[in-house]
């Protein structure tokens, strides 16, 4: 009878050890399945992870990181480079043929024919590569858009007024009036962009808005633009439209923190 507790303890210990082994086995099997998916279906697996919000991870010693946007940009640059190189090659072959017509050199003529044949083969290969690149870009575009939108949402989630730089452009106001408005915006907590100008009444540039407007340049900064429009109304008494701008002349690295105001005298 004295040995009974030892038997129960041994049984419990074995059960716990068996449970641990089972959990470890299930964990290893899950990791194996994930690694298999990553190796066999990298595109689909990447899409699933990006949609779930993951950008980097490590599986059984393999580093995975979503490079979708960077890869898409690289494909577009490669496509442009191929087109430029092909055009340059065509020009070289054409120049060589024109030179040969003038010199009538048999050796040069033979070399020109060889280059033309090589250029024809190169064009065929280039067209196949460009078709593959175009297909990859087209396949990537929906996921690239989702990744960009998610990045915009994350970047704009915790911004305050002081993170934004406002450039005020006025029509029909003096420089002193514009500078005074800039100082009021600074007092309201905004930073000021260096691009700020006053245009005389009747001399509206072609790119200037036809009504008082606040422009933003990234999806994430739209709420900030709407807030600035309300602030401008409080400061001036005018209603301001809110519109996404084309971004010409705006630093690409600062589009999410740049706002421009077109203010017209009513």
N, C-alpha and C positions, 0 to 999 in steps of 0.2 A: 504493500500500500504506500510506502514511503517513496517509491519510484514513480508514482503516477504524475505528480506535478512536472517532473523532468520530461516525461513523454509528451505532455500537453505543450510545454515550452518548446520542445524540439519541433513538434508539428506546426506550431505558430510561426516559428522562425523559418521553417521550410516554405510555408505558405507566403510569407512576406517576400522571401527571396525569389520564389516563383513569380509573384506579382511584379516585382522589379524587373525580372528578366523579360516578362511578357511586354511591359511598357517599353523597355529598351528595344525589343524586337520590333514593335509597332512603330517606334520613332525612327529606327533605322530604315524600315520599309518605306515610310513616308518620305524620308530624305532621298531614298533611292528613286522613288517615283518622280519626285520633283526634279532631280538631276536628269532623269531620263527625258522628261518633258522639255527641259532646257536644251538638251542636246539634239533631240529629234524634231521638236517643233519650236525653235527659238523665236520666230516671229510671233506666233500665236501666244506663246508663253510671255513674251515681252509685253504684248498688248494687254493681257490679263493683269499683269503686275502693275503696269502704268495706270490702268483704269482703277485698280484697287488703291492707288496712291503711293505705291512703292517705287523708289528710284534707285536704290542700291541694296545689295545683299550679298551673302556668301553661302554657297551650298557645297558641302563636302569638299571644301578647299578651293572651289572655283569662285572667283569674284565675278559678280554680275552687276552691271550698271546700265541703266537706260541711257542710250546715246542717240535716241531717235531724232531729236531736233538737230543735233550736230551732224548726224549722218545725212539727214535730208538736205541740210545746207551744203554739205560736201558734195552730194550728188548733183545739186543744181550748179555748183561751181565747176564740177567736172564736165557737165553738159555744155556750159558756156566755153570752157577751155577747149573742148574737142572741136566745137564749131569754129573757134578762132584759128586753131592749128590747121584744120582742114582747109579753111579759106587761104591761109598763108601758103600751104602746100600747093594749092591750085595756082596761086600767083607765081610760085617758083617754077612750076612745070610750064606755065604759059610763057614766062620770061625766057626759059631755056629753049622752048620751041621757036620763039621769035628770033632769038640769037642764032639758032641753027639755020633758019631761013635766010639770014643775012650772010652767014659764013659758009654754008654748004659744005660743012666738014663731015665726011662719012662716019668717023668715030663719034663725033658729037651727035650726029643723027641717030646712031645706034643707041647711044646712052640716053637720048631724049625719049626714044621709043620704050626703052626699059623703064624709065621713070614714069612714063604715062601708064604703062601696064601695072607697075607697082602702085601708082596712085589710084587706079581703078579698083585694085584689090583692097587697098586701104579704105576707099570709100564704102565698099560693101561691108567690110568689118566694122567701120565706124557707124554705119547705119544700124547694124545689129546691136552694137553697144548702146547707141542713143535710144533705140527702142526699149532696151532693157532698163536703162536709167529712167526713161519717161514712165515706164510701167511701175517702177519702184517708187518714184515720186508720187504718182497718182494713188498708189496703194497706201503710202504713208500719210497723205494729206489729211484724212479724217482724224487720225490719231495725233498728228502734229497739232492740229487745231485744238483738240481736247487738252493736250499737254500745255500748249501756250495759254489757253484759257485758265487752266488750273494754276499755272505760274502767276498769271495776272492777279487771280483771286488771292493767292497767298501773299504776293508782294504788297497788295493794297489793304490787307486785312487790318493792320495796326498803325496806319499812317495818321499823323496829326497835321494841323495846318502848317506848322513850322517845317514840315518835310517838303512842302510844295513851293515852287518858285513861279511867281506870277509876272507876266510881261504885259504891261498896259499899253495899248495903241489907241490914240484918241483921234477923232475927226471933228474939227470945229472948236477945239479947245486950245488954250494957250499952253506953253510949256509949264508955266507956273501952276496952272490948274491941274495939269497931269501930275506934276511932282507932288503937289499937295495930296492928290488921290493916292499916289504911291505910299506916302507916309501914313495915310489912314489905313491902308491895307497892311503895312508893316505893323502898325499898332494893333490890328486885329489878329496878328499872329502869323501872317504869311511872310515867306521870303520873297525877294524881288529879283526877277530876271533882268539881265543887263540889256535885253532888247526891249526898249520902251521909247516910243516916238509920238510926236504930235504932228498931225497933218492939218493944213488949213481947210476951212470949209470950201466946198466946191472943187477940191483937189483929191478926191478919194482914189487911192490906188486900185487897180483892177482886182487885186486879191483881197481887198478889205470887205468885210461883211456889210450887207445892206441894212442890217439892224444891229443893235447892241447885242453882242454874243460872247459867251465864254466857250473857249475851245479846249478840249482835252485830247490826248493822243494815245491812251491805253484804256482798255475796258475797265481795269481796276480803278482808274482815277475818275470815272464818270460820277460817282457819288460826291467826290471832292469838288468837281466842277459844278454840280448842282448846288452844293453848299456855298461856293463862291458866288454863284449867280444870285442867291438869296442875300448874301452879304453886300454885293454891289447894289442891289435894289435898296437895301437899307441905307447905303451911303449916298446914293444918287437920286433915289425916287423913281428910277426907270426900271422897267422889266427887262431881263436879259434872257435870251435864248441860250440853250446848251446844245453844243454840237461837237461831234468828233471831227477833228481837223485832219488834213492830209499829212501833216508832219514835215512838210518841206522846210528845211532850215532848222529843224529841231534835232538836237543831239539824240541819236538812236538810244544811247545808254541812259538818257534822262527823260524819255517820253512819259514814263509813268509818274514823274514828279513835276512835269512842266504844264502850266496852264497859261493860255493867252486870252486877253480881254480886248475886244473891239468895242469901243465906246463912242457912240455917235451923238452929237448934240441934237436933241429933238426939236 
